[in-house]
């Protein structure tokens, strides 16, 4: 499906090589991918495939603060984008992933420098610069969605930059984690697109979470900025495989506030057995994969067509 991609994380000791992964994507009609840094082996494998790409900057080997240096940002773009364009179909460069704390101060200057470097290479019309956020960028009282607003003026400045340059806001949307934290108030059916109850205009939690971002964008006076769901998913551990297929089936319709195609990326391509283990969630992050990395087969049936 044209508007659905996958996140190619590599936090595992048995993850298939990039060329094999790209071939697997093509065999399943997956036409978009998100990678978490400028891995040149992956970029080589993507050449000529037409698979659209979200790529993170600066990547795991450098701190985001480095991109505040204009010369570093210019060199980064030359080495990791210009060298592979147009053979690789870059779509978005994501500066940072769910950045928190004092590091948020580095996001906008880094985005500006990457954008300037892309513009200097004549690529600004086809490659947009953004950042990836999670729902925590909204105030805690973002319910119902119409109440939502950004809790930090730094986010307002970031989305104003996106508006000025025609770039989307990349948002990680996880009904799974919201459901696990709030099972007393959120039904499993509502989280899995299976009804359960109707929440105002909302028949599922995914739409409510996405539209919270849209309401916050409106209040920041940036209603023209679209949301791209840069991550969403549900773990297979425990046998629940319905969510991802239901997302794929649902996103062509968009949300109540923004009908129409909603570009979305499923997390993740593979189960990743070296992801962190968290006190509240245990090893659940090891089980978000669509594919078993050893067998190279789907963990459960899913159709991207």
Residue pairs with C-beta under 8 A, 6 or more apart in sequence:
1 29
1 31
1 248
1 252
1 304
1 305
2 31
2 261
3 32
3 251
3 252
3 261
3 262
3 263
3 264
4 30
4 32
4 247
4 248
4 251
4 263
4 264
4 265
4 266
4 304
5 30
5 31
5 32
5 33
5 34
5 51
5 52
5 54
5 263
5 264
5 265
5 266
6 25
6 30
6 32
6 33
6 34
6 265
6 266
6 267
6 268
6 269
6 290
7 33
7 34
7 36
7 230
7 231
7 233
7 265
7 266
7 267
7 268
7 269
8 21
8 33
8 34
8 35
8 36
8 42
8 268
8 269
8 270
9 36
9 267
9 268
9 269
9 270
9 272
9 275
10 36
10 39
10 272
11 272
11 273
11 274
11 275
12 270
12 271
12 272
12 273
12 274
12 275
12 293
13 273
13 274
14 273
14 293
14 294
15 21
15 270
15 272
15 293
16 24
16 270
16 293
16 296
17 41
18 39
18 41
18 42
18 44
18 45
18 46
19 44
19 45
20 296
21 42
21 45
21 269
21 270
22 42
22 45
22 46
22 49
22 51
24 269
24 291
24 296
25 31
25 33
25 51
25 269
26 49
26 51
28 304
29 304
29 305
30 51
30 304
31 50
31 51
31 52
32 51
32 52
32 53
32 54
32 91
32 263
32 265
33 46
33 51
33 52
33 53
33 54
33 265
34 53
34 54
34 55
34 94
34 230
34 231
34 265
35 42
35 53
35 54
35 55
35 56
36 56
36 59
36 60
36 97
37 55
37 56
37 58
37 59
37 60
37 61
38 55
38 56
38 57
38 58
38 59
38 76
38 79
38 80
39 59
40 80
43 80
43 84
43 88
46 53
46 87
46 88
46 89
47 84
47 87
47 88
48 87
49 89
50 89
51 89
52 89
52 91
53 88
53 89
53 90
53 91
53 92
54 91
54 92
54 93
54 94
54 170
54 230
54 265
55 80
55 81
55 90
55 92
55 93
55 94
56 93
56 94
56 95
56 96
56 97
56 132
57 64
57 67
57 76
57 80
57 93
57 94
57 95
57 96
57 110
57 114
58 64
58 66
58 67
58 76
59 80
64 95
64 96
64 99
64 103
64 106
64 107
64 110
65 103
65 106
65 110
66 72
67 73
67 76
67 95
67 106
67 109
67 110
67 113
67 114
68 106
68 109
68 110
68 113
69 113
70 113
70 116
70 117
72 113
73 110
73 113
73 114
73 116
73 117
74 113
74 116
74 117
74 120
76 114
76 117
77 114
77 117
77 118
77 120
77 121
78 117
78 121
81 90
81 93
81 118
81 121
81 123
81 127
82 121
82 123
84 90
85 121
85 123
90 123
90 126
90 127
91 126
91 127
91 128
92 127
92 128
92 129
92 130
92 167
92 168
92 170
92 228
93 114
93 118
93 127
93 128
93 129
93 130
94 130
94 131
94 132
94 170
94 230
95 107
95 110
95 111
95 114
95 129
95 130
95 131
96 103
96 106
96 107
96 110
96 131
96 132
97 132
98 132
98 133
98 134
98 136
98 172
99 106
99 107
99 131
100 136
104 152
104 154
104 155
105 154
107 131
107 154
107 158
108 154
108 157
108 158
108 161
111 129
111 130
111 131
111 158
111 161
112 161
114 129
115 124
115 129
115 165
118 124
118 127
118 129
124 165
128 165
128 166
128 167
128 168
129 165
129 167
130 162
130 167
130 168
130 169
130 170
130 228
131 158
131 169
131 170
132 170
132 171
132 172
132 230
132 231
133 155
133 169
133 170
133 171
133 172
134 171
134 172
134 174
135 142
135 171
135 172
135 173
135 174
135 178
135 209
135 212
137 150
137 151
137 152
137 155
137 216
138 148
138 149
138 150
138 151
138 212
138 213
138 216
139 147
139 148
139 149
139 150
139 151
140 151
141 147
142 148
142 149
142 212
142 215
142 216
143 208
143 212
144 199
144 200
144 202
144 208
145 202
145 208
145 209
145 211
145 212
145 214
145 215
145 257
146 215
147 215
148 211
148 212
148 213
148 215
148 216
148 219
149 215
149 216
149 219
149 220
150 156
150 159
150 216
150 219
150 220
155 220
156 220
159 169
159 217
159 220
159 222
159 225
160 220
160 221
160 222
161 167
162 168
162 169
162 222
162 225
163 222
163 224
163 225
167 225
168 225
168 226
168 227
168 228
168 263
169 213
169 217
169 225
169 226
169 227
169 228
170 228
170 230
171 210
171 213
171 227
171 228
171 229
171 230
172 229
172 230
172 231
172 232
172 267
173 206
173 209
173 210
173 229
173 231
173 232
174 209
174 231
174 232
174 233
175 191
175 192
175 204
175 205
175 206
175 209
175 232
175 234
175 243
176 191
176 233
176 234
176 235
176 243
177 281
178 186
178 191
178 205
178 209
179 186
179 188
179 191
179 205
180 281
186 205
187 196
187 197
188 194
188 196
189 195
189 196
189 197
190 196
190 197
190 199
190 203
190 204
190 205
191 204
191 205
191 243
192 204
192 234
192 240
192 242
192 243
192 246
193 203
193 204
193 206
193 242
193 243
193 246
193 247
193 250
194 242
194 246
195 203
199 208
201 256
202 208
202 211
202 256
204 250
206 232
206 247
206 250
207 255
207 256
210 227
210 229
210 255
210 258
210 262
211 255
211 256
211 257
211 258
213 227
214 223
214 227
214 255
214 257
214 258
215 257
217 223
217 225
217 227
226 258
227 258
227 262
228 262
228 263
228 264
228 265
229 251
229 262
229 263
229 264
229 265
230 265
231 265
231 267
232 247
232 264
232 265
232 266
232 267
233 243
233 244
233 266
233 267
233 268
233 288
234 240
234 241
234 242
234 243
234 244
234 288
235 284
235 285
235 287
235 288
236 271
236 287
236 288
236 289
236 299
236 300
237 284
237 286
237 287
241 299
241 300
241 301
241 302
244 266
244 290
244 302
245 301
245 302
245 303
247 264
247 266
248 264
248 266
248 302
248 303
248 304
251 261
251 262
251 263
251 264
252 261
252 262
253 259
253 260
254 260
254 261
254 262
255 262
266 290
267 288
268 288
268 289
268 290
269 289
269 290
269 291
270 289
270 290
270 291
270 292
270 293
271 286
271 287
271 288
271 289
271 291
271 292
271 293
271 299
272 285
272 286
272 288
272 289
272 293
273 286
273 293
275 283
275 285
275 286
276 285
277 283
277 285
278 284
278 285
289 299
290 298
290 299
290 302
291 297
291 298
291 299
292 298
292 299
